Amino acid sequence: MRTAIVIGPRTTGERGPRSDQAGTGITAYFGDGRANVYALDAASGDLLWSRNVDEHPSAHVTGTPTLYNNRLFVPVASGEEGQGGNPRYECCTFRGSLVALDTTTGTLAWKSYTISADAKPIGKNASGTTRWGPSGAGIWSSPTVDVKRRVVYAATGNMYTEPQQGTSDAIVAFDLETGATRWVQQVTPKDVFVVGCNNPNGANCPSASEVGLGPDFDFGSAPILTTLPNGKDVIVDGQKSGVGWAFDPDNRGAVLWQYKAGKGSALGGLEFGSAVDADQAFFAVSDTIGPPTMQFDPTLQAGGLHAVRLATGERAWFAPPPPPKCGAVGRGCNAAILAAITVIPGVVFTGSNDGGVRGYSTKDGTLLWEFDTNREFETVNGAPAKGASISGPGPIVAGGMVYINSGYGALGGRPGNVLLAFGVDR
């Protein structure tokens, strides 16, 4: 799982900690792999409330919930796509959703599904097991609140089973108060896929005559609402197709530009998070499956970092991946950047599958700083710790410090267990 924690001030009526400790009045909110959401006192760790937001056995919360105006917006995804490879499993019935909770009590304000109707039997697979559909369109990343337009944006994943819906691989705008769908902009139709369907013996795969097999090009990144130099608002997001997109929030998500940064794959091209500053969008390429380069464009490399002009979608610069810190030997030792990236004035920070943390100039992509996390560390609490692949959440910059976790064994990475903090030399 890659869920992070969002914190905010205690809201009126939210009960305090059960201990004698006065607490700070700050609440920490997060979700887990069983689709439970928790509110804890940030000082004591005492539980204030918890709520299950989806009863499907495969449902989980991977994107960080978004906090706004006494509501917590929770994205719901699932691992049922992986179970679909089992020929005896009745695939699939999960529907992605966005849930709004009251921060005081955890009470449900609204829940909106990305697929409007429950799944129904649609036939049988080669083993005689019933197939169900439609299903899928999970929300893997954090939703984004647009206060001006009174909506919350969410980016969806692929379908698991047909019939194809218009809400998969899409940016969806939900009404902030009611959860009603305001508009949908789908960029990859007919993306119906479960694990195992990329080989001839895959189970529960869509019928080629009906819809065909999708490329598994989810949105795994959160939508970024930003403003162009001319004052126009845009939504920027990166997709596993390797394409970075800009959408118009004032024209039902119409595409303003698209930029090809990676070749695209089931674990790429743009995986867990892009970034923007006042003038540029930054896209880091994963593409851990398949050849590391594309013959027709040498800049489409796993681990490459692209800067794109926000106003036009044109490339500003490209930084090729440096040699892997881990020596390019074994599983997960490659330059791919799955982890979300972070930008501050002048610097883009990345964490790579090779265990390297790097800072690039926003001006021209020059490598300003790097650190190799592939080793054991002496920790402040004395626990054994080592670094390895970096994936999932990106670097956090606060109070003159950069924080990043190293060691991520899922999705082709190498496991570890360390949280690192970097300061500025004085």
VENVENWO-V685988 format. One record per backbone hydrogen bond with DSSP energy under -1.0 kcal/mol. NH is the residue of the N-H (numbers start at 1). CO is the residue of the C=O. Records with the same first field share a line. If there is no record, write none. Layout:
NH: CO ; CO
This chain:
6: 29
8: 27
10: 25
14: 11
27: 8
28: 40
29: 6
30: 38
32: 36
35: 32
37: 51
38: 30
39: 49
40: 28
41: 46
42: 26
45: 41
48: 39
49: 39
51: 37
53: 35
59: 56
60: 77
61: 32
66: 73
68: 71
71: 68
72: 101
73: 66
74: 99
76: 97
77: 60
79: 58
82: 79
84: 80
85: 82
86: 83
89: 86
91: 89
96: 136
97: 76
98: 112
99: 74
100: 110
101: 72
102: 107
103: 70
106: 102
109: 100
110: 100
112: 98
114: 96
120: 133
122: 131
125: 129
128: 125
131: 123
132: 91
133: 120
135: 161
136: 94
137: 158
139: 76
144: 153
146: 151
151: 146
152: 174
153: 144
154: 172
156: 170
157: 138
159: 191
160: 135
169: 157
171: 185
172: 154
173: 183
174: 152
175: 180
176: 150
179: 175
182: 173
183: 173
185: 171
187: 169
192: 190
193: 159
195: 81
197: 194
199: 196
202: 199
211: 207
212: 207
214: 192
219: 156
224: 236
226: 234
228: 232
231: 228
234: 226
235: 247
236: 224
237: 245
239: 243
240: 218
242: 239
244: 259
245: 237
246: 257
247: 235
248: 254
251: 248
253: 248
254: 251
256: 246
257: 246
259: 244
261: 242
262: 242
265: 240
268: 265
270: 239
272: 338
275: 282
277: 280
281: 308
282: 275
283: 306
285: 304
286: 269
288: 267
300: 297
301: 299
302: 292
303: 285
304: 301
305: 319
306: 283
307: 317
308: 281
309: 314
310: 279
313: 309
316: 307
317: 307
319: 305
327: 324
333: 330
334: 332
337: 285
340: 392
341: 273
342: 349
344: 347
347: 344
348: 360
349: 342
350: 358
352: 356
353: 336
355: 352
357: 371
358: 350
359: 369
360: 348
361: 366
362: 346
365: 361
368: 359
369: 359
371: 357
373: 355
375: 373
377: 385
387: 375
389: 414
390: 352
396: 403
398: 401
401: 398
402: 422
403: 396
404: 420
406: 418
407: 389
408: 414
413: 410
417: 386
418: 406
420: 404
422: 402
